[in-house]
Amino acid sequence: MTQQVVFDAPKKRALPIAGQATLDIDAELAKFEADERARLGLEKEEHWVEDMANLMFTKSEKSKITLLIGGLTMAQDYLIGASFTHLGYSTVNLDVPNEDALRVGKEFGNRGQCNPTYFTVGNLVKALITLRDEKGMSTKDIIDKYVFLTAGACGPCRFGMYVTEYRKALRDAGFDGFRVMLFQQQGGLSQASGEESGLELNPKFFIGLLKGLIAGDVLNGIGYRLRPFEVEPGATDKAMEQAKKNCHDALLNGKSILKALHRSKKLFDAVKVDRTMVKPKTAIIGEFWAMTTEGAGNYALQRFLEQEGSEADIQFVSAWLLYNVWELRHDTKNRATLRSEDKGKQSLAGAGEYGVFTRQIGLWAADKAIRAGFQVYAHAAGFYGYHLPDMDAIADMAAPYYNNDLRGGEGHMEVGKLIVNVAKNKANMTLSVKPFGCMPSSGVSDGVQSLITEKFPGTIFCAVETSGDGAVNFYSRVQMYLFKAKQAAQAEFDKALEETGVTVEQVKQYLAENPKYAHALHHPEHRAGSTSADTIYEVAERINTTRTQRAVRTTKRFLQGAKAAFSKAIVGAPETARTTAAFTQQGAKELLDIAKEQGPGLAQKGLEAAKSKAAQVLPFKRESAEVRKAS
Amino acid sequence: MAAFEGELVIGMDVGSTTVKAVVVHPETKQILWNDYQRHHTKQPEKVLELLEAIHAAFPDQPKDKWRMFATGSGSGPICAPTGAKFVQEVNSVTLAVEHLHPDVLSVIELGGQDAKIIMFKEDSNTGQKTASTSMNDKCASGTGATIDKCMIKVGAEPGFATSLRFDDSKLHHVAAKCGVFAETDIVNLVKTGIPKDEVLNSLADAIVLQNLSVLTRGNTLKARVLLLGGPNTYLPFLQDCWRQRIPETWRDRGYDYPKDIPLEDLIFVPKNAELYAAFGAATYGMAEGGDAGKLLPIESLNHFISHGRRARLGEQAGPPLSAHANETHEFTDTYKIPKFKPATFTPGQVVRGVIGLDGGSTSSKAVLIDEEGEILVKAYQLSKGNPIQDTKDLLASIQDHLTSQGATLECLGFGATGYAADVLEETVLADCNIVETVAHMMSAVHFFGDIDVICDIGGQDIKVLFMKNGDIQNFKLSNSCSAGNGMLLQAMADQFGIPVTEYAENAFKAELAPKFSYGCAVFLDTDRVNFQKEGYQKEELLAGLAQVLPKNVWQYVVQIPRLASLGRKFVLQGGTQYNLAAVKAQVDYIKQRVPGAEVFVHPHTGEAGAIGAAIETLRRYKRSGKSRFIGIQPTLDLMFKTKNDEETVCHFCPNECKRTFIDTQRPDGSTSRYISGFSCEKGTVESKDAMLALVKERKATAAQFPNIVDYEANRAFERFYAPEPLPAPGTIIEDVRVTKGIFRIKRETYRRPFERSSEEAAKRRKSIRIGMPRVLNMYTTAPFFRTYFETLGIGRSNVVFSDQTTEDLFVEGGKYGSVDPCYPSKVVQAHIHNLLFHKHEPERKRQLDYLFFPILTHVPSFVLDTQDNTSCPIVAGTPDVIKSAFTKEVDFFAERGIEYLDPALSFAEPMLMAKRMFETFGKRLGVTEDESDHACRQGQKALALFDQDLQDKGRAILETVEDEDRIAILVLNRPYHADPGMNHGIPEEFQVLGYPILSIRSIPRDREYLDRYFKEELENGTIKNPLELNHIWPENYSANSAQKVWAANFAAHHPNVAVLDLSSFKCGHDAPTYGMIDQILQTSKTPAAALHDLDANKPGGSIKIRVKTYAHSLRLQQERLEDVAGRKRDLSHAIDKKRLELLKLKQQQLAATQSQDPEIARSIEELAEKVTRYETKVPVQVEQPKGIVRLGRKATDGKIVPVQSNQSAQQVAPPPAE
């Protein structure tokens, strides 16, 4: 081939005239390359880029956007929806995921997902398909007008990646560009578009969310406590419907939720119950979604247990929040005194000299705030005698078997809760429910639980997987263990009667004469695994003793307690005094040092640090790596 | 028992196949009456029949004086209409055993659909016996059903199985964790000619071991052991197997069992074993008081049978296959496959033609085609278990067809495909041996020309081929988990006692259909049982099952929800297409999703493979005019002998594969031996010399086509770095003093002398031995730990790793588990066993002092913008699971004086990790924190070196293949798939085809190398660094997943990289990435093959078909690559020349304005030189890659000359003909 470029023929080209644009080599070359590629048939390489991540809606869009909400218990979705509506968002609650949701999830999802993902993803896609195919909305309208809002999952198990599944399923179902928004994504949004996000994650938002969550927990708690013992079937559900509506309306109109709960208390108290029916108590633990959902996702497990004659002791979303706080506390404590900071996600990178202190204070406050909030709501609604679990105690009990640093799912909590249930006789049976092949639960917890059941003989522990299909086998497995639990509950009940020397008839008569103890919301003190045995102990004590005797005994107990505390205080006083003095002294010295070093700007700084840390403790606001990097 | 005065108690056990009933006297507990009947899925009717029989047997008993307690998986719906009370079956059995055999401590019941184990434990405090029970996981369900199906597969005549005894001398690998896996393995064994007694024994052994390793949840089954359930009762070889394997666990675990009692009594099957559940249910009932289980009048059940059942189904059910009869007729008319009429011949006619044979999984087919490609004769038969015998039968059948008409056949050639092809190529010298996918493609193209998608559904496999320009562009094959769908339709028809040919007729009658959700055959069968219980009729079940088939194909196997993107012309083939119900479901599914779709059914749907083989044979014959086939008569006269004994065991590696030799003698006296049943190439030879020659040849290939995956797997556990010694005492170092106050934590830097531990401590360390399992993320972190210990003075040989995973290792040590996760995690127990029982040798003064298996919560990752770098929760948590498993009944560590250490470590936080390492080992090894920290730094250094070495090698390979327009295969996997026991040597299969193998970690990561491939994204600002991933996948918490996805993206950017994607069964972390990796690779059109759901057993058949099909696509890709590379070179040259032209023009412009630019002058000079070089074709020198690379020869100047095309590699694997 000869040279195409003829160097010695410049005359053929008109030379540029001064002032005319000079030659742009790059532009010419680009054009040449494009022409040449086309001529040679060289396709342009194409590469996949995810364009559906971090989608948002702007403030100007807010008025035409409807938020779709779903994923927790029915009560909670309903109440949170009301909270958000009050904040000016238009909201729609998704249905509880059913078998159709599972089928849609499986059609558009990846193979081998866990079923919470299939159910929740399928539920959203199903809702959109209904809008499109049954309500006749155009896909564009659906994408423009609806946004799905959910809490961002993070962490090592498959569920942490479920947003990936949302995108895949939405895209494959023809909803390319549909917005799934996570609470945690907020940081990057305004930077990306230059316009402010329409979803304002301000304190009002989180308070609204928390109100819905905790009120939902309390209502659920009461429902599961009452239903097994109701005399007139359906009475609890009827009261519950009204109670939920009360709370919903209060949240919707910005009225006091406490008042609404208080009004609902009367409804519950009107339900007639008979707690002398022997019903084994089944503590439900396991994977978070599988144990909290109330539909096909766990074959309506809670209702099934009730039908089978058991009382279901459920886990609360509030406890999950406490676990989140505990994780941060544990991680902070472990890293506080390292000689230098690491860069990992759990590290204290950038916390500075005071970071540990402010973080710990913030986390302590968050823990207390959740507990206090829960107790206030519980008291208002009449959910008495319940204490959210002590996270440290659970962690300590589990630690020898399940390392506290292992995360994913419920982490060490499943193991810890089983030990607590057994050691403290909290239930007759513990049922651990998890999706088929759940990594932290089926793959790790169950392996460790086999050691626990060996260490604590007599434990009735039923681990059962849900796959969305094959309900018969699932129920059969539960029944297998429930049989033993029933026997245990009966034995416990008989033992209570024998020990206290009363008969069931006597107890019933007493309750008829003393309605205070027969009221729906009355909660007998914990002595045994089942509520029925607790009732016997409580009533028998009152039958067997006179008021004076009881008064004397109560006083005695109080005095004993006081004495013990006092003597401990006396004996320990010198030590306590020394420690306190040293503590105060050191604190004062430290403050003085700090003041000397840092000068007057310190107070302001401290305040800011505390503020920002307090905001962090809410689980939804755990900084993503991205946000942290940006800051 | 006042409540039951004058009453009798019925125990009714409604199982998945039978109904058992007993009548018990409530006081004496005597069984007064019993019966046992198969229900043929008509449970209520059978119960009714039995109740009537009972009433007839007790005419004096008043009708209202009966109680009934029902148990069994099918008893739910009959409770309400009979008034019976439901008793869960395990509880029933427990009660029966407690009552009848108070001395039994373990019960194993194998049912049709599930397996149960009951263990009675004595509470040492109370002396009370409590029963702990477990049922199998969904995946392993259907044990009894699986045995039944396998009996059919092996062709066991009645009475064979019930007289067979167990013999463990000839066992083969069968996966019992899942019915479909087991069936696939059984089919493969049958195909390779293993005798049926060995096959059944292998199945029994696999079932027993699976139950012992999983269902016991790691507990020891204590004596006496009671065997219950159909299979246990009727199959003596299964009983024998329990009697052999259970005592083995007793001995292993030091359980002191009564040795004076014969084994037959310790592990026994009671009389009337089948009645236990029914009797237990009655026993349960007798403990119930009140009105429990009062039997309702029989009319109530009658009414239920005739009316009640169907009322509630309407709402949940889906639409039927056809809305009305017209639709059915219309469809049947369009799609009915025309009946094949064999050609007729005239007496004395000589018919010239070729024969194609397809040895399929369940049936074998052959066709005779003439020289024009017309099909003359077809032959079909269900496989009888030996491929040679099947071939003989088929050929005889074809020959008979001709001779019966007085014609003779002149066979011009013979070609084979399918399972039997290899053995036929060897024994009858078949002209061609092509992989099924290619055969199917050829046959479809022959009939339909330009098509887009071929979907072939056979008995076991689903194959979907995506076509472009008349050749396979991509393909998807069902894996073990999605296999067996065709068989399922057949099995379903069998269940209802209708011939499969009448399937469609029945299914079209249904007016509604239950909605099955897609999944594996075992899950579907469970669904089927449930639906049946709900009251669906057989027509409806058949319709529902047909409707799930397309979902299984397109959603489960193909995973491309937008069907329309694949094209418009679909061809359906495979035996299943004879079933028009399945075809209707497919056509409806496709047409709903693809506008304007054309769906064709192959006219010879069952013989598509055989036709493909025939067409290819004909093509070859026409080209060469000759055939090597020994001929029909010689084939019919072929003598053959199958041998599978001690002598055929391969001893060339520790796998000890139990091979099968098929020795054939042809009529001309020549012999050949076909060897099957080996897991690596070494098994293909018989003598040591032949083996050595093979090994040598392989080594030569390996040297030229390195397999980095394999290299990485070995290197990670070797010593390759001599750590820097501990600093001398007193060496001044910089440290940070941490003062923890109430409000703040102060850190100050200061200098101080290095602290050393005592001489005695150092001396003591020399004799300490530390064992670590060679598993999971140790594959990425082992160099750190080895170096840490060596730095501190632990002897090099005292840092001990368990052996590489082999099947034997797993079989020996896999019985401790209580959970059933992915194989990589499950195999860990066997490694711990290996350390405890083989590496711990106190008698030789080689004791293990510590067994170190850290919980690695976070692992190193090179991806820059990840959300976190976590390990998979199962992988991270396994050390704690292992601790539980090995300390539960017996503390195996304490018994041996070994301390088990599993601290939580995070490679994302080196400071925290150093602290934990010191906390763990400071006192135990007697080292100071300074020493431990130093060792940690050395460990990190070793890791970095390890990484660099891999990258250097990877770079050498990549640059070479790029330079030579060849292809390298990047294995996308999790690090532990480098373990040959995990990847089953799959990368090696490609290596011997001449493709170098890259691992994820061997991809060079320096920007100087990477930027060129990510140029566009870097320029348009999508990314700032090629090691970013958020633009592809923001939810990248898991380190290994993120690296895998990143590597897929790299492959997408590199023209010379193809992908082999490996993933384990039940891998929860790979699942979310399947779709994404597909997207990435499809967008860039990167060739990729995936083998998902890998498990303990090597999926031989599945590997082979993939490797062969993929090799076909890779060859096409290679051609494209060469083509494109040529054009790219042209483009690059043209651009250079154009640039030169423009630069010169610019220079002239400048000259016109009296100015000049030295930079331009220099560029012109450089470019002119380059352009001249093109013209004179001066070869470009390849820069020497860094690192130790054995790729090509080293030139005298030290530079590496890239290797030329490799002849020997091509010889190793002759390409399948096209």
Interface residues (C-beta under 8 A of the other chain):
Chain A: Q3 Q4 V5 F7 P10 R13 L15 P16 A18 T22 L23 I25 E28 L29 F32 E33 E36 R37 L40 G41 L42 E45 E46 H47 W48 V49 E50 A53 N54 E99 L102 R103 K106 E107 F108 N110 R111 G112 Q113 C114 C154 G155 P156 C157 R158 G160 M161 Y162 V163 T164 E165 K168 D172 A173 N334 R335 A336 T337 L338 R339 S340 E341 D342 K343 G344 K345 Q346 S347 E353 Y354 V356 F357 Y401 Y402 N403 N404 D405 L406 R407 G408 G409 F436 G437 C438 M439 P440 S442 G443 V444 D446 G447 V448 S450 L451 T453 E454 P457 G458 E465 S467 G468 D469 G470 A471 V472 N473 S476 R477 Q479 M480 Y481 L482 F483 K484 F583 Q586 G587 E590 L591 I594 S624 A625 E626 K629
Chain B: S73 G76 F86 V87 Q88 E89 V90 N91 D114 K121 D123 S124 N125 T130 A131 S132 T133 M135 D137 K138 S141 R217 G218 N219 Q316 K515 S517 Y518 G519 F523 T526 D527 V529 N530 K533 K551 Q555 Y556 Q559 P561 R562 D735 V736 V738 K740 G741 I742 F743 R744 I745 K746 R747 G817 S818 V819 P821 C822 S825 I855 T857 H858 D865 T866 Q867 D868 N869 T870 S871 C872 P873 I874 A876 G877 T878 D880 V881 K883 S884 A885 T887 K888 E889 D902 P903 A904 S906 A908 E909 P910 M911 L912 K915 E1016 E1017 T1022 N1030 H1031 I1032 W1033 P1034 E1035 Y1037 S1038 S1041 N1049 A1052 H1053 K1066 C1067 G1068 H1069 D1070 A1071 P1072 T1073 Y1074 G1075 M1076 Q1079 I1080 T1083 S1084 H1092 V1124 R1127 K1128 D1130 L1131 A1134 I1135 K1137 K1138 R1139 L1140 E1141 L1142 L1143 K1144 L1145 K1146 Q1148 Q1149 A1152 T1153
